[in-house]
Structure formats: structure tokens, C-alpha cells
């Protein structure tokens, strides 16, 4: 069973879209299981439908208004040309006066999800062999939950996708089934272990951070930038823990994991949705996956001279799953 896992990462999800497009359209990978956290949950339904161009057009055309009906911050350029956020005092005060528990509201995102994923598409997914799973955090029960498309009706599943993306306290806190829910990334940024529990034997994992930390954060300018830095610090810690546990569980279950990290730091604030940058990140993701797999192809060459090809073939099948013969060699791809 092959699985695609996409981590959380806000606007950086555009990079994951590009990587996924290459894996599905160029490498012809067929996935039985799609797992997404936060921004990853927005991508996986259309990837399973093989509608990468549709989700690309939607994903790379969103902005703050597409997400927030009440945005708690403003976005401005620094003198060095970088983007940073500042408190939108009026909008925050409005939410507090209305007795809401968060600084902002993201109900526009819920409308966008329903607009992007039709009822017919939802039914096609339910009738397919693939399973679509999104990660959510249950604050009331203090646990991470995984919601499968096969267990819910259309409106409920759209709610779970939305909840998986709600980066509180900047976005909506949702009360559903008597519990308070928010972004799945608060509990599981990279749900590798869950993919293995559900039977995956080969997993392509897209992590929306660099493999090695390349970032020294600038001092916080205000309470909001401090809070986003705190959230990022905690998310990075959870992500590293998820990956360590995932690798450990995989090694004990003969599971193959292929990691795709961002090659560079894409942004220091993934709550900023810049259309031009996200279009660039999508293309970067596609090209990065292409280069990475060409490199893997070159490194998997095995000289077959004087070797028992049946033994080599058995090993390749076990560890690489896909193989081809080229000029007297077996190449894993």
C-alpha cells in the first residue's frame, strides 16, 4: 500500500502541490492513502481525484480575504522588502466584543472549501478505493484525531478539512460534536505513524520545512509576531518528533519512506498568502521533485555483472518496489 503524507505549513503548501504534481503526473505514482495536516488537508482531495491543475489554480490564487472574514492582522512590507504582520486592532477588538475566543475568524475558508470540492467530486472519492484522511486537534479531549472521508457526509467532511487548517487563535475555533477543535498541526504536523498504522508500506512524505534548520529568527516586533514565532517553534518541535517516531516505526515494520523537504526557507510567516510567491513555490516544488528523483535514479544503479539477478531483483522489489532493466543494470526508481 502506498501513501502520500503532506505536512502542515500554511501558504508553503504550494510547494507540496508542486511536488505532488510531479509524483502523480510524471512518476505515475498511484496512492491508496492520502493523509494531510492543516494545509495538506486542502490539497489531498483533488490530488486523489487527479485534478492537480484545478487545485493549483485555486491554491495559488488565494489571498488573505479568501481565508479570513475577519483578519486579525495586516500585512506590510519592511524597508528591506520582506513581508511582516502587524495587529489589526479594530478587527481584534471586534472579535473580543462579540465574545469570540479567537482574534480572527476564517469562515471564508470554509466557503472556499465547499466551492472547490463539489458534492459530485466528494461522492467520486467515497466510491473510489483511495482513502482521504485529515488531521484535527481535539482541545476538549486533549487528543489528535484522524477523520476519513468514508465516515462522513459531504458537509461534515468539509468541516473537518476546514478545522484541520484553523490555526488558532488567529483563525476560527470550531465547536463540533460537543468538543472544541482546531488545526491538526497542534498535535501531529507530519502524520507518518498514522499512515503506517493504516497499512502503508511505501510512504512519500512532503515536509514543508528544510531538513536542517537554516533560520535565526529576527526579534519580535509586536505581540502577534511573538505569537507566530512561538507557534512556529512549537510546530517545528512537533514536526521533528513526528518524523523521529515515524522513522522508528517504519524501521520496525519494513516500511519505506521517501522524504521531500523544502530545499530553502520559503517564508518565515506562513499566514501570509502571496499569490506570486505561491505560484513560484509550486514550480519550485515540481522542479525539486524532478531533480531529486533523477539523483535517486543515478544512485540506485546496480552493476549486475557476475551477480545473481534473482537475488538482486528480490532485494530491489523489497526495498524499492519499482524497477526496470537498463543496459544490463537494474535501476530502482
C-alpha positions, 0 to 999 in steps of 0.5 A: 500500500502506498501513501502520500503524507503532506505536512502542515505549513500554511501558504508553503503548501504550494510547494507540496502541490508542486511536488505532488504534481510531479509524483502523480503526473510524471512518476505515475505514482498511484496512492491508496492513502492520502493523509494531510495536516492543516494545509495538506488537508486542502490539497489531498482531495483533488490530488486523489481525484487527479485534478492537480491543475484545478487545485493549483489554480485555486491554491495559488490564487488565494489571498488573505480575504479568501481565508479570513472574514475577519483578519486579525492582522495586516500585512506590510512590507519592511524597508528591506522588502520582506513581508511582516504582520502587524495587529489589526486592532479594530478587527481584534477588538471586534472579535473580543466584543462579540465574545469570540475566543479567537482574534480572527475568524476564517469562515471564508475558508470554509466557503472556499472549501465547499466551492472547490470540492463539489458534492459530485467530486466528494461522492467520486472519492467515497466510491473510489478505493483511495482513502482521504484522511485529515488531521484535527486537534481535539482541545476538549479531549486533549487528543489528535484525531484522524477523520476519513472521508468514508465516515462522513457526509459531504458537509461534515467532511468539509468541516473537518478539512476546514478545522484541520487548517484553523490555526488558532487563535488567529483563525476560527475555533470550531465547536463540533460534536460537543468538543472544541477543535482546531488545526491538526498541526497542534498535535501531529504536523507530519502524520507518518505513524498514522499512515503506517498504522493504516497499512502503508508500506511505501510512504512519500512524505512532503515536509514543508520545512528544510531538513536542517534548520537554516533560520535565526529568527529576527526579534519580535516586533509586536505581540502577534509576531511573538505569537507566530514565532512561538507557534512556529517553534512549537510546530517545528518541535512537533514536526521533528518528533513526528518524523523521529517516531515515524522513522522508528516505526517504519524501521520496525515494520519494513516500511519505506519512506521517501522524504521531500523537504523544502530545499530553502526557507520559503517564508518565515510567516506562513499566514501570509498568502502571496499569490506570486510567491505561491505560484513560484513555490509550486514550480519550485516544488515540481522542479525539486521533485524532478531533480531529486528523483533523477539523483535517486535514479543515478544512485540506485544503479546496480552493476549486475555483472557476475551477480545473481539477478534473482537475488538482486531483483528480490532485494530491489522489489523489497526495498524499492518496489519499482524497477526496470532493466537498463543496459544490463543494470537494474535501476530502482526508481 
